[in-house]
């Protein structure tokens, strides 16, 4: 195995690790969300209502992350659409 092959393998593994880290960041609950949920639950006497408050807080945080991710995907699609449009313009000679 040549040095270039070894470097390519290392780069591939690093990219895989980065992808795993990005996935973990996108799907984990943040410390701030847990703290906000605990503070909300601490002010509520009824355990059922406290559970509801905790779940609502966590779901709101996940909803915000999903909304941001969908916005990022939409922006990437728009950029790709623009690039494809420019490519067609160049091919057509317009």
Secondary structure, 3 states (H helix, E strand, C coil): CCHHHHHHHHHHHHHHHHHHHHHHHHHCCCHHHHHHHHHHHHCCCCHHHHHHHHHHHHHHHHHHHHHHHHHHHHHHHHHHHHHHHHHHHHHHCC
